[in-house]
Amino acid sequence: MSLPKGLAEEVACNLVMVARLIDDEPEQAYAYSRIALRLASRVAAVREAAGFAAYATQKYSEALAEFRASRRMTGSVELWPVMADCERGLGRPERALAMAGEPEVAKLDKAGQVEMRLVAAGARRDMGQLDAAIVTLQSPELASNSVQPWTARLRYAYADALLAAEREDEARDWFAKALEADKDGTTDASDRLAELDGVDFVDAMIEDDVEADGDVEADGDVDVPRDEVEDEPDFADEGEEEDDFEGDDAEIVRAAEVVDADLVEPAPSEPVPPVEKDA
């Protein structure tokens, strides 16, 4: 059984928009995910995308429901760490910690296991068990000198836990190690290092701008000549069943690749307001 070609393409268009917007415009990504969900709720890829869109907007109960649905359809354990993190978001760190000890964790790949360790450490911190969180993060992956996709985040989490435990010197060393591994800027390790070193880049930049742009009066205000100030523009006149349909998933993925390659950006067929689900 598969979706009609036109429907598959429409679903794919919405999934492409979810992927493009989820980092910078999560609410818009969520709206597109709701459209895709309405069109093809029995497709695992749609349920997973809807879950991540809800997760990005901190709708953790809804995200958890979608991740569970996707897992039932596929049988995969790949979403186990993010499901556990949803439990943390719902204020249930003890459930997240229990999930870290389930057999599903052993089935995860290395990246998934590291992610599960990060979630478990976060749950420990949620429960006020700071020392246990530090121990949880101490692992062969943390000690390794090789740089993997998860290395920067793991080192950063360890540094942050050390700092929370008032082990500032150690924290600084690990923030530096995190920065060394963070080639893509996924963490703010550089800012944390600057903060620990007492460096305030913002104030320095403002001071340079003030010196370059004009005189500074005694009260700190910049004296800007009136003729250099442009007039402000006047805008006054501007106006379910949980079945596994692998064929549908594959067809939607192929359609999404075509849509993304052509840079097609569809508008939502209708605005879909966020739907909250009770925990």
N, C-alpha and C positions, 0 to 999 in steps of 0.2 A: 504494500500500500504506500502511495506517495502523494505529496501535495500536487495540485495542478500547477503547471509551469508559471502562470501569472501570479498565483498566490505565493509560490516559493520565492519568486523574485521580489515581491512586495515585502515578505518577511525578511529576506536577505538585506534589502535596502535599510530596513529599520535596525537590523543587527549591526550593519556597518556604521550607522550613525551612533549607536550605543558605544561601539569601540572607539570612535573618534572623539566623542564628547565626555566620556566617563571621567577622565582625569581633570579636565578644566571646567566642564559644565555638567556636573553630575545630575542636577535636577532635570536638565534637558535630556540627558541620556536615559534617565529613569522614565520620562514620558515616552520616548521611542520604544523602550523595552516593554511598556504596558501595551502599546499597539501590537508589537510582535506577539506578545503573550495572548492577546485577544484573538489574533489570527491563527495561531498554531500552538496552543497550550500543551499539546501532547507530543511536542518535539523536545527532546532532551536539551539540545543546544539553546533553544529559546528559554527554557526554564533556568538554565545555568546563567545566561546573559541577564535575565531578569533578576536573578539572585545577586549578581555582582553590582547591578545598577542600584538595587535596594540597599546593598551593603555600603556602597559609596555615599548614599544619602542617609546613612545611619538608621535605616529602617530594618533593624536587626531581626525582628520577629518574622517579617515578610521574607527577608533574605534567607533565613534559616529554612523556612517552608519551601522555598524554591530550590535550594540546594538539596534538600531531602528528596524532593520530587525528581530532580535530575539524577540523583544517585540511585533511586529505585529503578529508574528507566535504564540506566547504563550498567549498574552493578559496580561502578568504579569507586575507589576510595580517594581519588585525587582531591576531592573537595573537603576531606575530613578536617584539615587544619582550619580552614576558613569557617567551617561549621562550628568548630570549637570556639573560634574567636567571636562568632555571633553570640554564643552563650555568655561570653565575657561582656559583650555589649549589652546584653539583657540583664546584667547584674548577677550572673550565676557563675562565678569563677570556679566554684567547686565542681560544676558539671564539665567545664572545659578541662579541668585537671583530671577528672575521671576519664575523659575521652583520650587524654594523653597516654593512659595506661591500657587502652583497648588493643586487641589484636590487629585492628585495621592499620595501626601505626607501622607495624612491621612490613606491611604491604606497600607502603609509600616508597617512592624513590628518594634519593639522598636530599634533593631540594625540599621535598615534602616533609621529610623527617626533621630537617633543620627548621622549617616553618613551624612544625608542631612544637619543637623545643622553645621557639620564641613565644608561641602562644602560652605554653605551660609556664614559662618564666613570668609572663605578664599576669597570668592568673595568680601565681604566688604573690606578686606585688599587690594585686587587688585585695588579697586576703591579709596583707600586712606582713607577709613572710619574706622580708627583704633578703636575709641571708640565704634562704632556700632558693630564691630567684637567682642569686649570683651563682650558687652551686649548680643549678639547673643549666645555666648557660655555659658552664665549664665543660668542654667537650673536645674530642679530637679535631672537629671542624674549626673550633675557635683557636686551637693551638697551631693548626697548620699554617705554613707560610705561603701555600699556594692560594691564589685568588680565584674564587668561584663567584657566580652570580649572587650568592647569599652572603658572601664574606663581609661586605661593608655593613649590612644590616645587623649581622650577628655581633660583630665587634662594637657597633654603635650601641646596641641594647646592653651589652656587657658594661661598656663605659658608663652608660646612663645609670645602671644599677649600682655600680661602684660609687658614683657621685651621690646618689641618694643615700648610700651608706656612709657618706662623709669620708670616703677614701679618695680624696681629691687628686693626689699625685698619680695614683694608679689609673684613675679615670682619665686624666689628661693623656697618659701614655696610650690608652686604648682608643680615645677619640682620634689621636694622631694616626693610629694604625687603621682606624676606620676610614679616615680621610685618604690615606694612602691607597686603600682598596676601592674607594668610591670614584671610579672613573666617570660615571654617568650622573653624578650629583644627586643620587637618590636620598641622601641624608643631609642634615645641616651640621655635619661634624665640624666644618670650618668655622661656623658661627659659634658653636659650643667651645671650640678651642680658643677663639678670640675672647669670648666671655670669661673663660678661666684665666686668660692672660691679661685681662683688664683692658683690652683694646676695644675702642668704640669707633667703628668705621663710619657710622652715620653722622655723628657729631663732627668728625673731621671733614667729611664731604660738605656738610652744611656750612662749616666755617670757610672752606675754600670758595664756595659759591658766593657767600656774602662778600668776601674780600674782592672777588672778581667783578661783582655786579654793581657795587655802589658803596656809598658811605654808610656807616652804622652810627646811629644816634646813641646817646647816652643810655637810653632805656632798652637798647638792643634792637630797635626797629630799623629797617633799611629804608633810607630816604630815596625813593624812586621819583624822578621828575615826572610831573603830571603829563607832559606831552609824549612820554614814552609809554603811557598806559593806554592800551587800545580800549575802545568802547566795547562794552559787552553786547553781544547780539541780542536782538529782541525776538523772543520766540512766542510772543503773545498770540500771533495770528496762525501759528502752526498747529495746526491741529495734531467532573474531571475524573476524567479517568487518567491513571498514570501508566500509560503503555509505552513501550519502546518501539519507535519507528526509525530504525537506522537509515532506511532509504530516504526519509524526509531530511534527516540531519545531513546526509551527504549531499543531497540536492540543494539544500539551503546554503551549505558551505561553498559549493561550486558557484551558485548564483551570487553569493556575497563577494567572492573573488573577482568575478566579472564586474560587478557594480563598483567595487573599490578601485579596480584598475581604470575604469572609465571616469572615476571621480564624479559619480552621480550623487547628488545630494537632495533626496526627496524631502518634501515637507510632510509633517505628520498628517495623516488623513483626517484626523480630528484631534483636538486637544484632549489629553487624558489627564485628569487631575490625579495627584498621588493618592494611592489607596493604602491606608494604614490597616494593619491587622493586629488584633490583640495578641499579646504574648501567650 
